[in-house]
């Protein structure tokens, strides 16, 4: 998934991003009040109403995966 793959919001108006749990620690700290985080095993499902925040989360996760 690339930064441009944010896609359309779900029927409730949230952009949904699925990332690995170990990459999600920084996201939780930065966007705690602006996202809804659901924990499913080794994945985190992050939901936000802001397209800009969704793009930032995707950008952060792709950069961390490269390390």
Backbone as a chain_set.jsonl record, in Angstrom:
{"seq": "XXXXXXXXXXXXXXXXXXXXXXXXXXXXXXXXXXXXXXXXXXXXXXXXXXXXXXXXXXXXXXXXXXX", "coords": {"N": [[0.844, -1.175, 0.0], [0.633, 2.144, -0.922], [1.242, 5.668, -0.333], [-0.577, 7.058, -1.866], [-2.68, 5.333, -1.967], [-4.859, 5.653, -0.255], [-7.589, 5.601, -0.634], [-11.22, 5.334, -0.698], [-13.449, 6.53, 1.884], [-14.966, 4.45, 4.464], [-18.436, 3.311, 4.872], [-19.189, 4.692, 7.194], [-17.709, 6.96, 7.126], [-15.0, 6.904, 7.73], [-11.496, 6.649, 7.062], [-9.7, 3.723, 6.558], [-6.949, 1.993, 7.796], [-4.651, -0.623, 7.823], [-2.086, -1.848, 9.712], [1.064, -3.322, 10.815], [1.433, -4.321, 14.207], [3.823, -3.666, 15.584], [4.739, -1.464, 14.162], [2.869, 0.39, 14.755], [3.179, 1.75, 17.175], [4.345, 4.346, 17.212], [2.416, 5.729, 15.808], [0.235, 5.639, 17.508], [1.114, 7.303, 19.566], [1.402, 9.799, 18.265], [-1.082, 10.467, 17.078], [-3.2, 10.122, 18.872], [-5.656, 11.343, 19.789], [-7.005, 11.728, 17.44], [-7.561, 9.467, 16.0], [-9.119, 6.236, 15.736], [-8.284, 3.29, 17.225], [-8.04, -0.136, 16.75], [-7.265, -3.273, 18.04], [-6.145, -6.198, 16.65], [-4.851, -9.039, 17.074], [-1.741, -9.458, 15.617], [-1.949, -7.181, 14.14], [-2.907, -3.737, 13.677], [-5.826, -1.883, 13.386], [-6.499, 1.114, 12.086], [-8.541, 3.864, 12.205], [-9.644, 6.852, 10.797], [-11.107, 10.058, 10.304], [-9.898, 11.944, 8.805], [-8.36, 12.552, 5.766], [-5.826, 13.554, 5.331], [-4.429, 12.858, 7.687], [-4.577, 10.084, 7.431], [-2.968, 9.706, 5.16], [-0.512, 10.58, 6.22], [-0.064, 8.616, 8.181], [0.187, 6.314, 6.579], [2.482, 7.051, 5.146], [4.383, 7.211, 7.23], [4.366, 4.504, 8.091], [5.279, 3.141, 5.806], [7.858, 4.166, 5.579], [8.985, 3.208, 7.975], [8.871, 0.467, 7.523], [10.816, 0.089, 5.644], [13.182, 0.293, 7.031]], "CA": [[0.0, 0.0, 0.0], [1.409, 3.375, -0.989], [0.603, 6.84, 0.25], [-1.698, 7.449, -2.717], [-3.697, 4.295, -1.892], [-5.738, 5.854, 0.894], [-8.881, 5.107, -1.07], [-12.447, 5.99, -0.255], [-13.828, 6.217, 3.274], [-15.985, 3.416, 4.643], [-19.775, 3.913, 4.959], [-19.306, 5.569, 8.358], [-16.912, 8.158, 6.88], [-13.633, 6.741, 8.214], [-10.468, 6.016, 6.25], [-9.248, 2.559, 7.318], [-5.573, 1.593, 7.516], [-4.234, -1.803, 8.58], [-0.621, -1.913, 9.789], [1.596, -4.228, 11.828], [1.374, -3.765, 15.566], [5.099, -3.071, 15.98], [4.868, -0.169, 13.501], [1.806, 1.269, 15.218], [3.475, 2.431, 18.439], [4.537, 5.781, 16.951], [1.135, 6.282, 15.362], [-0.589, 5.807, 18.701], [1.605, 8.465, 20.294], [1.24, 11.045, 17.523], [-2.448, 10.774, 16.658], [-4.088, 9.462, 19.83], [-6.982, 11.946, 19.873], [-7.588, 11.906, 16.116], [-7.787, 8.185, 15.348], [-9.693, 5.13, 16.504], [-7.364, 2.168, 17.038], [-8.555, -1.436, 17.15], [-6.181, -4.246, 18.111], [-6.52, -7.532, 16.191], [-3.683, -9.916, 17.003], [-0.491, -8.779, 15.281], [-2.288, -6.032, 13.299], [-3.701, -2.643, 14.216], [-6.724, -1.248, 12.437], [-6.554, 2.522, 12.433], [-9.627, 4.545, 11.501], [-9.632, 8.298, 10.974], [-11.968, 10.789, 9.372], [-9.055, 12.88, 8.069], [-7.556, 11.975, 4.694], [-4.447, 14.005, 5.546], [-3.84, 12.009, 8.726], [-4.429, 8.745, 6.85], [-1.774, 9.73, 4.307], [0.678, 10.666, 7.085], [0.129, 7.309, 8.805], [0.726, 5.436, 5.543], [3.859, 7.47, 4.866], [5.205, 6.777, 8.362], [4.489, 3.045, 8.124], [6.142, 2.678, 4.693], [9.242, 4.515, 5.923], [9.45, 2.306, 9.022], [9.034, -0.876, 6.965], [12.069, 0.055, 4.871], [14.333, 0.241, 7.94]], "C": [[0.891, 1.241, 0.0], [0.599, 4.533, -0.416], [-0.616, 7.26, -0.571], [-2.843, 6.445, -2.669], [-4.61, 4.444, -0.681], [-7.141, 5.352, 0.561], [-10.052, 5.901, -0.531], [-12.712, 5.663, 1.207], [-14.88, 5.117, 3.314], [-17.362, 4.084, 4.783], [-19.983, 4.849, 6.152], [-18.46, 6.837, 8.218], [-15.478, 8.081, 7.353], [-12.738, 6.17, 7.119], [-9.862, 4.916, 7.113], [-7.861, 2.149, 6.838], [-5.241, 0.403, 8.403], [-2.705, -1.873, 8.536], [-0.213, -2.931, 10.847], [1.63, -3.531, 13.177], [2.682, -3.086, 15.967], [5.345, -1.72, 15.311], [3.879, 0.85, 14.057], [2.103, 2.043, 16.481], [3.634, 3.936, 18.247], [3.236, 6.446, 16.537], [0.245, 6.56, 16.559], [-0.17, 7.061, 19.459], [1.27, 9.774, 19.576], [-0.216, 11.453, 17.309], [-3.503, 10.23, 17.607], [-5.502, 10.033, 19.844], [-7.71, 11.968, 18.539], [-7.874, 10.603, 15.382], [-8.475, 7.221, 16.312], [-8.831, 3.914, 16.194], [-7.998, 0.905, 17.592], [-7.429, -2.453, 17.026], [-6.714, -5.616, 17.709], [-5.263, -8.372, 16.009], [-2.409, -9.137, 16.733], [-0.706, -7.571, 14.366], [-3.045, -4.976, 14.1], [-4.569, -2.102, 13.091], [-6.913, 0.177, 12.918], [-7.619, 3.173, 11.563], [-9.567, 6.03, 11.828], [-10.554, 8.94, 9.952], [-11.16, 11.726, 8.476], [-8.212, 12.151, 7.02], [-6.081, 12.346, 4.873], [-3.742, 13.146, 6.599], [-3.638, 10.598, 8.2], [-3.195, 8.681, 5.959], [-0.503, 9.787, 5.142], [0.977, 9.328, 7.744], [0.713, 6.325, 7.797], [2.175, 5.773, 5.221], [4.798, 7.013, 5.974], [5.416, 5.266, 8.347], [5.356, 2.526, 6.983], [7.595, 3.017, 4.967], [9.791, 3.568, 6.977], [9.664, 0.891, 8.5], [10.349, -1.001, 6.206], [13.29, -0.087, 5.76], [14.688, -1.148, 8.343]], "O": [[1.794, 1.367, 0.827], [-0.571, 4.384, -0.065], [-1.588, 7.769, -0.013], [-3.886, 6.685, -3.277], [-5.084, 3.445, -0.141], [-7.798, 4.741, 1.403], [-9.893, 6.992, 0.017], [-12.254, 4.637, 1.712], [-15.59, 4.879, 2.337], [-17.439, 5.312, 4.809], [-20.865, 5.708, 6.116], [-18.491, 7.697, 9.097], [-14.791, 9.102, 7.379], [-13.163, 5.316, 6.342], [-9.544, 5.151, 8.279], [-7.625, 1.98, 5.642], [-5.52, 0.422, 9.601], [-2.108, -1.947, 7.462], [-1.028, -3.352, 11.668], [1.828, -2.32, 13.27], [2.659, -2.043, 16.621], [6.094, -0.905, 15.849], [4.044, 2.052, 13.845], [1.33, 2.934, 16.835], [3.11, 4.718, 19.04], [2.987, 7.601, 16.883], [-0.422, 7.593, 16.62], [-1.024, 7.803, 19.944], [0.894, 10.753, 20.221], [-0.548, 12.637, 17.352], [-4.607, 9.907, 17.17], [-6.464, 9.267, 19.904], [-8.917, 12.203, 18.506], [-8.376, 10.626, 14.258], [-8.415, 7.379, 17.531], [-8.665, 3.549, 15.03], [-8.437, 0.865, 18.742], [-6.723, -2.485, 16.019], [-7.627, -6.141, 18.347], [-4.682, -8.412, 14.925], [-2.032, -8.262, 17.512], [0.264, -6.998, 13.87], [-3.732, -5.287, 15.073], [-4.095, -1.89, 11.975], [-7.421, 0.418, 14.013], [-7.599, 3.047, 10.339], [-9.454, 6.417, 12.991], [-10.748, 8.409, 8.858], [-11.687, 12.246, 7.492], [-7.447, 11.245, 7.349], [-5.196, 11.538, 4.594], [-2.59, 12.756, 6.415], [-2.619, 9.974, 8.498], [-2.453, 7.699, 6.0], [0.48, 9.12, 4.818], [2.14, 8.94, 7.858], [1.636, 5.58, 8.125], [3.0, 4.877, 5.045], [5.879, 6.491, 5.702], [6.533, 4.798, 8.567], [6.098, 1.562, 7.171], [8.483, 2.236, 4.624], [10.95, 3.161, 6.89], [10.549, 0.185, 8.984], [10.928, -2.085, 6.138], [14.336, -0.541, 5.296], [15.635, -1.347, 9.105]]}, "num_chains": 1, "name": "protein.A"}
